[in-house]
Amino acid sequence: MHKDSSFFPVDFVSTPLKNKGKIAGSVVVFSDITDQKNNETLLINSKNAAEKANKAKSEFLSRMSHELRTPLNAILGFSQLLLVDKKTALNERQNESVDQINIAGKHLLYLVSEILDLSKIEAGKLTVNLDAVNVIPIVENCLLTMQQTAVHRNIVLEFEE
């Protein structure tokens, strides 16, 4: 207790005083730990705020992933319909463009799924499996996706197996 009768947190160490093998008293040393307690409170409050923000971020990512999937699935569905609909046969250039829409849409759907998986990982709700992957189709897909931009900028993309 301070002189003004206000209380404050302390840490103390008590050492016994012996006289002829018997405890005759003790020395007690008190240390004011107000700053330490204040820092602990700040740390706990900061940790709680960070956990709350992380939870809000994860919920946002999860909601946005689901919201993005609906229109994306519609885009993919319509592009696939254009490719198989015999009544509205597309010329070669149109076919290639719709293929690019389909490829880009699938890539975007994959990215959205990855974001959703990330929020599941953070929540501890996703198991991860290691699998061998053939990278050749992935590289070919990347080349197809980047080809138009590369040509537009006079860049030649080549891939050798």
N, C-alpha and C positions, 0 to 999 in steps of 0.2 A: 504494500500500500504506500502510495506517495504521501507526502506531508499534507496535501490537500484532500486526503481520504479517497482518492481515486485508485482503482486497482490496476495492476499491470501484470503481464505474464512474466514468470521467472523460471530459471533453471537453477538447481542448487546441488551442491556437493557437500556431504556431511562426513567429517573425519573424526572418529572417536579419539578422545584423549585418555590415556591410561596412566594410572598411578599404582605402582606395585602390582601390575597385571590386572587390575580392576579398572573398568571404565569409570572415569571421574567426571567426564563431560564430553563435549564435542565442539568442533569448530565447523560452522556452517558458512559456506560462501554462496551468495546469491548473485545471479547474473540476469540483468534485464534482457529479455528476448522479444521485446515488442517489435523490433524491426524484422526479426526472423518470422514471427507470426504474421505480420502484415505481408511479407513476401510470400509466405505459404498461401495466404488467402488470395493474393493476386494471381499466383500460379494456378490455383484451383479454378478461379474464375476464368482465366485465360484458356485453360484446358477445356472447361465446359463450353465456352464460346466457340472454340475451334471444333469440338465434336459436333456441336449444333450446326455450324456452318458446313462441315463435311457431310452431315446427314442431309441437309437441305440440298447440297450439290448433288449427292447421289440420287435423291428423289427427283430432282430436276432432270438429270441425265436419263433416268429411267422413263419419266413421263415423256420427255422429248423424243427419245428413241421410239417409243410406241406411237407417238403422234406423227413422226416422220415416215414410219413404215406404211401407214394407210395410203397416203397419196403415192408413195413410191411403188407400192404393189399395183396400184391402178396404172401407173405409167408403164411398168413392166408388162402388165396384162395386155394393155392396148398395143404396145409395140409388138408383142408376140402375136396378137391377132392380125396386125398388119402384115406380118411375115407369112402367116399361113392362110389368110383369106384369099381365096382364088378369084372372088368377084372383083376385088380391087387390086389386081396384080400390079406390083410395083416394078418400075424399070430398075436396071442394075444399080444406078447411082442412088435411087431412093432406098433400095434394099440395103445397100451399104450404110446409108445414114441411119436407117431404122436399126440395123445391127449395132451400130455405135451407140444409139440410145439404149438399146438392150444391155450392151456390155457395160456402159457407164452406170446404168440403173442398178445392175447386179453388183457392181463395185460399191456403189453408194449404199446399197442394202447391206453389204458385207460390213462396211464401216459403221453403219448404224448398229448392227448386231455386235460389233466389237465394243462400241460405247456401252451398250447394254450389258455386255459381259463384264466390262470394267467395273460398272456399278455393282454387279453381282459379286465380283471378286472382293471388292471393298466391304461388302456386307457379309462376306464369308459364305455365300450361297452358291458358289460355282466351283466345280472340280475341273482340274486341268489335266488333260491327257497329252502325252508326247507321242507324235506320230511322224513317220517318214513322209516327206512331201516331195513330189516331182515338181521342180521349179520351172521346168521348160514351159508348160502351159501358162504359168504365171508371168514369166518374162514375155512370152508371145502376146499375152493379153495386155501387158503394159505397153508393148510396142504398138499394138493396134490403137490403144487409147491415146498415145502420144504422137502417133504418126501425122495426123492432120496439123497439129500445132508445129511439129518439127518441119514439115514441108513448107508451111506458111512462113517460117523463119529461115528457110534455106539450110536446114540441118538434115543430114542423112543419118537415119538410124539403121543399124545392121545388127543382126544376131546370128552367131555361129554356134552350132551345137558341138 
